[in-house]
Amino acid sequence: MQSIPVDTTRLGVLRCAVAPEPKMTGLEEKKEVKRDREGNTIWTVGVMVRQDGRRVSVIEVAVPGEPKGVAEGVEVRLTGLEAFAWAMGDRHGIAFRAAAITPAPAAAPAATNATAGKTGGA
């Protein structure tokens, strides 16, 4: 299975649409939490992708370990995002995984006109 690196700088704004939850595997009666080779729990996060002037898409991204500080509506950063094609019988699609999902750094508030010209004088 070939993985394709994804340039996240070209994806526009990335925002958490569905809060992180452990990925489950197995049949209905024998569901288990999915783990990677190192034993880390695999989590899935629904991420909204919106490029300028385009429709919003939601992709499900798998990531090892619980993403801290990621909640619905929070702008996020994806580290090491990869896409890969999968096929099972007649079904096929594209899946996504990342090395990490973290909240985006908060932007510094812009100075307002009211406070920009004030001085410390009496």
N, C-alpha and C positions, 0 to 999 in steps of 0.2 A: 504494500500500500504506500503510494508516494504522497508525501506531505508537501504542501506548497506554502512557503512563507507569505504572510499578508502584510503589506505596508499600511499600518494603522493610521499614518499621517494623512492618507488619502481618503479615509472613511468619514471624515467630518466629526460631528459630535457623537460620542458614545455615552449612553446613559443606561443604567440598570432598569430593566423593565420587569423582571421577575427576580425576586430575592434569591440568594444562593440556597440550594438544597442538595443534600447528598444524592448522588446518582445511584439508582437501584438497578439490579440485574437479576435475571432468573425468572422462573415461572411464577405465576400469581401466588401459589401456595408456598413457594420456597424463595421469596424475595430476599436478596442480600445486598448490602452496601458494596458498591464496586470499589476496588482498590487498585493502585498502580503497583509496579514491580517492587517498590520500596515499602509498600504497605500503607501509603497515604490514602486516605479517603478521597475519592474523586467527587467533586462538587460540580453542579451545573448552574449557570447564571444566564438568564435571558437578557440579552443586550440589544437595545435599540440603536440602530445605525441610521444617521440622517446626513446625507451629503447635501451641500447647498442646492436649493431648488429642486430637490428630488423627494420622492416618497420615503416614508419611514419603513425600514425592514427590521424584523426582530430575528436575531440569530441566537441559538443556544450554544454556549461555550462551556466546554469541560475544562476544569482546572484542578490540579492536585492540591489538597489542603483547603481548609475553609477560608474564603476571602474575608478578611476583617474590615469592618467599616463600610461594606458594600450593602446598600439597601435600595429599595425601589425609589426611583427618581434621582438617585445620586449619579453625577457624571463620573465615569470611570476611565481608567487607562488599562490597556491590555498589553502585556509583555509577552513577546514570543508567540504571537498569534499565528496559527497554521490552519490551513484548510486541507481536507483530504476527502477523496471520493470513496464511497462504500457501495457495496452491492450484496444483496441477499435474495437469491432466487429472482423473482420478477421485480423486486423493490431495489431502488438505488437512490443515492442522494449525496449531498455534501455535508460533512460534519466539521466542527471547529473545536480546536483546543488551544489553550494558552498556558504559558509557564506560570503566569500570575495575573490576577485582576485586582486592582487597587483603586481607591477613590482618587479622583483627580485633585491636584492641589487647588485650594481655594484661591480665586483671583483676588489680588489686592484691591480694596475699594478705591475708586477714583476720588480725588479731592473735589469737593464741591466749591462752587464760586463763593459761597458764604464763608467758608473756612479758609480758602486759599489766600485771601488778602489780609487776614487778621494778623496783628502783631501783639506782643505781650505787654504793650504800654497801657497806661491808665486812661 
